Amino acid sequence: MSGLQSGTFHLLALDKNLEFVYYPIMADLTCSQCQASVSGPIWVCDKCGNHTRLGWQQRLSITADEGSFNEFDSGMKSGNPIEFPGYEEKINELKKTCETGEAVVTGKCTIKGFPCVIGIMDSRFMMASMGSVVGEKITRAIEYATANKLPVIIFSASGGARMQEGIISLMQMAKTSGAVARHTEAGQLYISVITDPTTGGVTASFAMLGDIILAEPGVTLGFAGKRVIQDTIGAVLPERFQTSEFVYEHGFVDSVAHRKDMPDVLAHIIRLHGYKGGK
């Protein structure tokens, strides 16, 4: 990709002063399935086909058109509503590690020339659990898209609601779902892209409310964990239970799309829904 410099940086965004900024990207990863070395630009294992988990910078670099991304609400900060011990220290540590203020990055970009609003959850940040800031950023992004008649694309990856924020985190399920409902009522498109893993309160809210729901291959997708379900119902579940392929076969996902094809698939869906733009 033309924006890569020595495999570590990709020129992708404009800052608030309309100047180009570089976002760091890890050059190499290790496959969690076979331990082989995995490199860009799409970070899919050549040996076993495993789609490795990506940080938001990597996901953005392979999805959005270069130089098109403008971030929303980058300065929004988490509080500590139930005074959970060590929570603020953990957040500050992750801000440095993940180079973002929270577990989701939202903004406006183009994909293959089509303007859209994008949200990317980053599982490195407290397993992309949904607290008040995650819920607020997603809700604001959807509302911006509704007001400006733009499609929304959200890449979900989450362990669910954030226990460190107690019931406040659970309220985000209703808030984000309400924003999706209003977007749909306004006749606008919402594409949900499920990435590994997507579980808990995120699955139970906006992740499964897309007009079109896509998933990457081999993704873990569900609400409660497989072991919890087995213990509850007293039955052995199928080996592929809660994989994207299993969920697709049972009608809860519209398509399983390879990462290399995702920008083209997204652009095609946006085009079919009558939005202007495109290359």
Backbone torsions as a table, in degrees:
resi	resn	phi	psi	omega
1	MET	NA	137.6	-170.3
2	SER	-63.2	-24.6	-177.4
3	GLY	-83.8	-3.5	-177.7
4	LEU	-81.5	137.4	176.5
5	GLN	-124.4	113.1	-179.4
6	SER	54.8	28.0	175.5
7	GLY	72.4	10.8	-174.4
8	THR	-124.0	-17.2	-177.9
9	PHE	-132.9	146.8	176.6
10	HIS	-132.0	126.8	179.7
11	LEU	-79.1	111.4	-171.0
12	LEU	-133.7	-26.2	-166.3
13	ALA	-132.4	165.5	172.8
14	LEU	-108.0	136.3	176.3
15	ASP	-86.6	-174.5	-175.2
16	LYS	-66.1	-18.2	176.7
17	ASN	-94.6	12.5	179.7
18	LEU	60.4	35.0	174.5
19	GLU	-111.5	143.5	-179.4
20	PHE	-66.9	139.4	176.6
21	VAL	-128.3	150.2	177.6
22	TYR	-96.6	133.8	173.7
23	TYR	-106.6	127.3	-179.0
24	PRO	-66.7	145.8	177.4
25	ILE	-136.3	134.2	175.9
26	MET	-64.4	134.8	-176.2
27	ALA	-76.7	-40.0	-176.0
28	ASP	-135.1	147.7	176.7
29	LEU	-128.5	169.0	174.8
30	THR	-112.5	131.0	-179.8
31	CYS	-63.7	128.5	-179.1
32	SER	-74.6	-14.6	-178.3
33	GLN	-92.9	-45.8	-175.0
34	CYS	-122.3	-0.3	176.9
35	GLN	69.2	11.6	176.1
36	ALA	-73.1	158.0	176.7
37	SER	-76.0	134.5	-178.8
38	VAL	-122.7	131.1	-178.8
39	SER	-125.5	171.1	-178.8
40	GLY	-73.4	177.9	8.7
41	PRO	-83.5	-15.2	-175.6
42	ILE	-108.4	-8.4	175.4
43	TRP	56.3	47.9	171.8
44	VAL	-112.2	131.4	-175.6
45	CYS	-65.4	123.2	178.1
46	ASP	-68.3	-25.2	-175.1
47	LYS	-81.0	-47.9	-175.5
48	CYS	-119.0	-6.3	178.5
49	GLY	83.1	3.8	-179.4
50	ASN	-64.4	132.9	175.2
51	HIS	-87.5	105.6	-176.3
52	THR	-68.7	155.2	176.5
53	ARG	-71.8	139.1	-175.7
54	LEU	-114.8	148.4	166.6
55	GLY	-76.7	166.8	-176.2
56	TRP	-62.4	-33.3	-179.3
57	GLN	-64.3	-43.2	179.5
58	GLN	-64.9	-46.0	-179.6
59	ARG	-59.6	-43.3	179.9
60	LEU	-63.9	-40.3	-175.2
61	SER	-65.3	-27.8	-178.2
62	ILE	-100.9	1.0	-177.0
63	THR	-113.9	-52.2	-175.1
64	ALA	-84.1	152.2	173.0
65	ASP	-64.7	141.1	-176.6
66	GLU	-59.7	132.3	177.8
67	GLY	79.4	6.4	-173.1
68	SER	-99.4	-11.3	-171.2
69	PHE	-84.7	129.4	172.3
70	ASN	-123.6	117.5	-172.5
71	GLU	-79.0	145.0	173.8
72	PHE	-99.2	146.0	164.4
73	ASP	50.4	40.5	-176.9
74	SER	-67.7	-22.7	-177.9
75	GLY	-92.4	3.4	-178.0
76	MET	-68.8	131.1	-174.1
77	LYS	-117.7	147.2	176.3
78	SER	-78.5	143.7	170.7
79	GLY	-98.0	-167.7	176.3
80	ASN	-132.1	74.0	-168.4
81	PRO	-63.1	-26.5	179.6
82	ILE	-113.3	16.3	177.5
83	GLU	51.6	50.0	179.7
84	PHE	-71.8	128.0	-175.8
85	PRO	-60.4	129.2	175.6
86	GLY	78.4	0.6	-175.5
87	TYR	-65.2	-48.0	-178.0
88	GLU	-64.0	-37.4	178.1
89	GLU	-65.0	-40.2	179.1
90	LYS	-64.4	-42.8	178.7
91	ILE	-60.6	-46.3	-178.6
92	ASN	-63.0	-37.2	178.3
93	GLU	-65.8	-43.1	-178.3
94	LEU	-70.7	-29.3	176.2
95	LYS	-57.8	-40.2	180.0
96	LYS	-73.1	-43.2	-177.4
97	THR	-65.6	-45.6	-173.7
98	CYS	-94.3	-9.1	179.9
99	GLU	55.6	43.8	173.8
100	THR	-155.9	155.7	-176.4
101	GLY	-78.5	-17.3	-176.9
102	GLU	-155.4	-176.4	-172.1
103	ALA	-81.7	-0.2	174.9
104	VAL	-136.5	141.4	173.9
105	VAL	-115.1	129.3	-179.5
106	THR	-125.1	158.8	178.7
107	GLY	172.7	-173.9	178.3
108	LYS	-110.6	141.3	178.7
109	CYS	-155.0	-176.9	168.0
110	THR	-120.7	146.8	175.0
111	ILE	-124.6	113.9	-174.5
112	LYS	53.3	35.2	177.5
113	GLY	90.0	-6.9	-179.6
114	PHE	-92.8	121.2	176.0
115	PRO	-65.5	139.3	178.5
116	CYS	-159.4	168.6	171.5
117	VAL	-103.5	134.7	-175.8
118	ILE	-125.4	143.3	172.7
119	GLY	-129.4	134.6	-178.6
120	ILE	-129.9	118.9	177.3
121	MET	-88.9	140.5	-175.6
122	ASP	-116.2	109.0	-174.2
123	SER	-68.4	-11.6	176.4
124	ARG	-70.3	-22.4	-176.1
125	PHE	-94.6	92.6	179.7
126	MET	49.8	42.9	-179.0
127	MET	54.4	32.4	179.6
128	ALA	51.1	34.9	177.4
129	SER	-65.5	149.6	-174.5
130	MET	-96.3	108.4	171.9
131	GLY	-107.0	-164.3	-174.7
132	SER	-63.5	-38.7	-178.2
133	VAL	-72.7	-41.4	176.9
134	VAL	-59.1	-47.6	179.2
135	GLY	-62.5	-40.3	-179.4
136	GLU	-68.5	-42.2	-179.8
137	LYS	-64.7	-41.2	178.2
138	ILE	-66.3	-43.1	179.4
139	THR	-62.2	-45.4	179.7
140	ARG	-64.0	-38.9	179.5
141	ALA	-63.3	-43.9	179.1
142	ILE	-65.2	-42.2	-179.8
143	GLU	-64.9	-36.5	174.9
144	TYR	-61.4	-44.9	-179.9
145	ALA	-62.9	-40.2	179.2
146	THR	-62.8	-47.2	-178.5
147	ALA	-64.5	-31.6	-176.5
148	ASN	-104.6	10.7	176.2
149	LYS	53.6	53.9	179.9
150	LEU	-119.2	150.2	172.7
151	PRO	-72.2	152.2	177.1
152	VAL	-112.7	135.4	173.6
153	ILE	-127.3	121.7	178.7
154	ILE	-121.5	124.2	173.9
155	PHE	-92.3	106.4	-176.6
156	SER	-90.1	144.1	172.0
157	ALA	-163.1	111.8	-172.3
158	SER	-161.3	150.2	171.3
159	GLY	-87.4	-4.1	177.8
160	GLY	116.1	-153.7	-179.3
161	ALA	-68.6	151.3	-177.0
162	ARG	-90.8	109.7	-174.3
163	MET	-62.8	-25.9	-178.4
164	GLN	-67.4	-11.7	178.3
165	GLU	-113.4	9.2	173.3
166	GLY	55.6	-138.9	-175.1
167	ILE	-66.4	-21.9	177.1
168	ILE	-58.3	-38.2	-180.0
169	SER	-67.2	-37.1	179.8
170	LEU	-67.1	-30.0	178.4
171	MET	-64.2	-23.2	-179.1
172	GLN	-67.5	-24.6	177.9
173	MET	-61.7	-46.9	-179.8
174	ALA	-68.3	-39.7	-177.3
175	LYS	-64.5	-48.3	-179.6
176	THR	-67.4	-38.2	179.2
177	SER	-64.3	-37.6	177.3
178	GLY	-64.3	-39.7	178.1
179	ALA	-64.2	-40.3	177.0
180	VAL	-63.0	-42.8	-179.5
181	ALA	-61.3	-42.2	179.8
182	ARG	-68.0	-35.8	177.3
183	HIS	-63.5	-42.7	179.1
184	THR	-66.6	-43.1	179.0
185	GLU	-61.5	-28.2	178.3
186	ALA	-81.5	0.5	176.5
187	GLY	80.8	20.7	-178.1
188	GLN	-103.2	158.7	-173.1
189	LEU	-90.5	138.6	172.2
190	TYR	-129.0	118.8	176.3
191	ILE	-107.9	122.0	176.9
192	SER	-101.5	127.4	178.4
193	VAL	-114.2	116.5	-176.5
194	ILE	-89.0	123.5	176.3
195	THR	-121.4	172.1	-169.9
196	ASP	-85.5	131.7	-16.2
197	PRO	-95.5	157.5	173.8
198	THR	-127.6	113.7	-173.1
199	THR	-144.2	178.6	171.6
200	GLY	60.2	-141.2	-174.0
201	GLY	-65.5	-21.2	176.0
202	VAL	-74.0	-42.5	174.1
203	THR	-61.0	-38.9	-176.1
204	ALA	-79.4	4.6	178.3
205	SER	-133.6	-116.2	-167.5
206	PHE	-66.8	-26.2	-175.4
207	ALA	-63.5	-31.9	-177.6
208	MET	-106.5	19.5	-179.8
209	LEU	-109.3	10.9	-178.7
210	GLY	-66.6	149.4	170.5
211	ASP	-63.9	-37.5	172.6
212	ILE	-126.4	129.7	178.8
213	ILE	-115.8	116.4	176.8
214	LEU	-107.7	160.2	175.8
215	ALA	-146.3	146.8	172.4
216	GLU	-76.9	157.5	179.1
217	PRO	-63.1	142.9	173.5
218	GLY	73.1	12.0	-177.8
219	VAL	-72.1	143.5	168.4
220	THR	-86.1	120.8	-176.3
221	LEU	-135.8	120.9	178.9
222	GLY	-178.6	-172.9	176.1
223	PHE	-104.0	-80.2	174.9
224	ALA	-83.1	161.1	179.5
225	GLY	-70.3	156.9	-177.2
226	LYS	-59.1	-43.4	-178.3
227	ARG	-64.3	-39.9	178.5
228	VAL	-62.4	-42.7	-179.8
229	ILE	-65.0	-44.0	180.0
230	GLN	-60.6	-43.2	-179.8
231	ASP	-66.8	-32.3	-178.0
232	THR	-74.1	-45.4	-174.9
233	ILE	-94.5	-9.0	177.8
234	GLY	66.0	37.0	-179.8
235	ALA	-139.3	153.2	177.2
236	VAL	-86.5	126.7	-177.5
237	LEU	-90.1	156.9	179.9
238	PRO	-58.7	151.9	-177.1
239	GLU	-59.4	-38.2	-176.7
240	ARG	-90.8	9.2	-179.9
241	PHE	-54.5	135.9	178.6
242	GLN	68.9	20.1	168.1
243	THR	-93.8	158.3	-179.2
244	SER	-59.7	-36.2	-179.5
245	GLU	-67.2	-42.1	177.9
246	PHE	-63.5	-45.3	-179.5
247	VAL	-65.1	-38.4	176.3
248	TYR	-61.5	-45.9	-179.1
249	GLU	-61.4	-24.9	-179.6
250	HIS	-102.0	12.4	166.9
251	GLY	87.0	9.7	-178.1
252	PHE	-96.6	-7.3	175.8
253	VAL	-129.9	140.0	-176.0
254	ASP	-81.0	-31.0	-179.4
255	SER	-162.0	146.5	171.0
256	VAL	-103.5	116.3	-172.3
257	ALA	-117.2	132.3	175.9
258	HIS	-64.9	145.3	-176.7
259	ARG	-57.6	-38.4	-178.0
260	LYS	-65.2	-24.1	-178.2
261	ASP	-94.4	-9.8	-168.7
262	MET	-58.2	-46.8	179.4
263	PRO	-59.4	-39.5	178.9
264	ASP	-67.7	-40.5	178.6
265	VAL	-62.9	-45.9	179.7
266	LEU	-61.5	-46.5	-179.9
267	ALA	-61.8	-39.2	179.6
268	HIS	-63.2	-44.4	179.6
269	ILE	-64.4	-43.2	178.8
270	ILE	-61.4	-42.5	179.0
271	ARG	-61.5	-43.9	-179.0
272	LEU	-62.0	-26.3	-179.2
273	HIS	-91.0	10.3	168.6
274	GLY	86.2	10.9	179.2
275	TYR	-76.8	147.3	-177.3
276	LYS	-86.3	152.7	179.5
277	GLY	124.8	-154.1	178.8
278	GLY	94.0	153.3	179.6
279	LYS	-103.0	NA	NA
